[in-house]
C-alpha cells in the first residue's frame, strides 16, 4: 500500500464553494480533474494526469476504508463516505466523497468521485473512528458503502431509530401479513367450531381482503423501491457527469412525475453543457487565432525593433563620421587660410625683393656712369701724359725727369682704363643677371599670386564643405532622433504585444480549464470531436445508456472485474 510522505498534520479547510471532481479509468489512473480538485490537491494538472489516484491518499486513512470503497464500486454501487486526503505539501483536507462507477452500454468504464466540504462534527466523528480502526480498537465498527456503522445490538438500535425506506416497507408488509394471518386463524377457528355460514363468509372475506391488500402493498412496495433505487442510481450517474444516462418508466403517478422532472433536469443540464461546450470551443479557436497572430506580430515587432536598433547604431556611426569630416574640413580650411596668409607674405617679400633688385639695377647704371667718367678721365690723363712726354723731349735733359713722371702717369692712366673696362664688364654682367633675376622674381610673384588665388579658392571650398558637413550632421541628428523615437515606440509596442500575447496565453489557459471542467459531462456529440490537446484531460465520451438497476449493476460488475488484475486493485485509489 502506498505511503505518501511527508505529512505536516496541518489541516487545509475547504471552502463552501469547493466541489472536487475527478475521474479515473479502470486501473485507477486519473483522466480528469476539475480546477477545484487541482487547486486543493496542490498538484498541477500535468502531475495529476495519468497518475494513480492514490497520489492524494493520506497515510492516516485506514486501508479498510479503501477496501470497502473498492468492494462497493466493484458491485456497481455508489460509495459515500468521509475521506482525509493529502496535499502535495503534506497538509491534509477532509471531504465527503461520493464515488460512482461510470457506466456505458451496461459496462463500467471508469469511476467518478465528487467531493464536497463535510461538517465539523462529521469530521471529528470520522477522525476518531478511523483512528480506532487503524489502531485495532474498532472491532465494533464496520463500513457499509462508506457509512460507519456499529456491529451488534447498537447497530440494530440505530437501524430502528433511523430505518431505511426498505425497512419501513418491510414493516408495513409484516403488519399486513399479521392481519392476514389473524384473519386466516379466525377463519380456521370458525371452521373448527362449526360456525354458521355468515360467520364463515365474513371470516373468508376478511382473509381475502387481507390477502389482496397484502399483495397490493407488496407490489407497490417493490415498485416504489425499484423506482427509488433506479432514481438513486440515475442521480448518481448525473452527479458523476454522465448526462447520457436514461431512466426507465414508472407506473406510480408521483414517482412517474418525479422521474419526468429528473429527465427534464438532465435535458436542461445537457443542453446547457452542449451550448457551453460549443461556445468554449468557438472561443478557443478564436483565442488560438489571436494567440498565433500575437506571436507573429510579436516576432515581427521584435525584428523591426532589432532593425531599428541596428539603424540607430549605423546613424550614430554616420553622425560621428560626418562630424569628424566637418572637423577635418574646418581644420583643412584653417590650414588653407594659414597657407594663403603665408603665400601672401611671401608675395610681399618677393615684391620687396623686386624693388631691391630694381634699386640695384639703378645703382649699377650709376656705377656705369661713374666708370664712364673714370674712363674719360683716364683717357684725358693719357693724352696729357703724351703731351707732357712730347714737351719733355723738346726740353732735353731738363725735361728728362718730367718725362719719367709723364710716363708713370700714362701707365696709371692705362691701368685705370683697364680697371674701368673690367669693372664695366662686371657691372654689365651683374646688370644682366639682375635683370634675369628680376624677371624670375616677377614670374615667382605671379605664381605666388596664382597660388594665393588657388589657396583662397580651396579655403572657400573647404568652408563650404564644413558648412555642408554641419548641415548633414544636423540632419543626421534629426534622423537619428526620429529613429530613436521610432525605436522607443517600437519597444513600447513590443511590450504591449508581449502583454497581449501573455494575455492570450492566460486566456487560453482559462479556456483549457473551462474545457477540462466541461469535460466532466459525458455527451454523445463530444465523441465526434477531435482529441483534446495535451493540456486537456483525455476524457472518454459516453454513449446514451440507461442507469442500471441493482440487478443490472451486479451483472455489470463481473464484466468489469474480468478486465482488472486480481491483486489488491483498491490500493490504486
Secondary structure, DSSP 8 states (H G I E B T S, - for coil): ----------B----TT--EEEEE-TTSBEEEE-HHHHHHH---HHHHTTSBGGGGB-TTS-HHHHHHHHHHHHTT--EEEEEEEE-TTS-EEEEEEEEEEEEETTEEEEEEEEEE---HHHHHHHHHHHHHHHTT--TTEEEETTEEEE-THHHHHHHHHT--HHHHHHHHHHHHHHHHHHHHHHHHHHHHHT--HHHHHHHHHHHHHHHHHHHHHHHHHHHHHHHHHHHHHHHHHHHTTBTTEE-----SHHHHHHHHHHHHHHHHHHHHHHHHHHHHHHHHHHHHHHHHHHHHHHHHHHHHHHHHHHHHHHHHHHHHHHHHHHHHHHHHHHHHHHHHHHHHHHHHHHHHHHHHHHHHHHHHHHHHHHHHHHHHHHHHHHHHHHHHHHHHHHHGGGGHHHHHHHHHHHHHHHHHHHHHHHHHHHHHHHHHHHHHHHHHHHHHHHHHHHHHHHHHHHHHHHHHHHHHHHHHHHHHHHHHHHHHHHHHHHHHHHHHHHHHHHHHHHHHHHHHHHHHHHTTSB-GGGGGS----TTS--------EE---HHHHHHHHHHHHHTS-SS-GGGG-
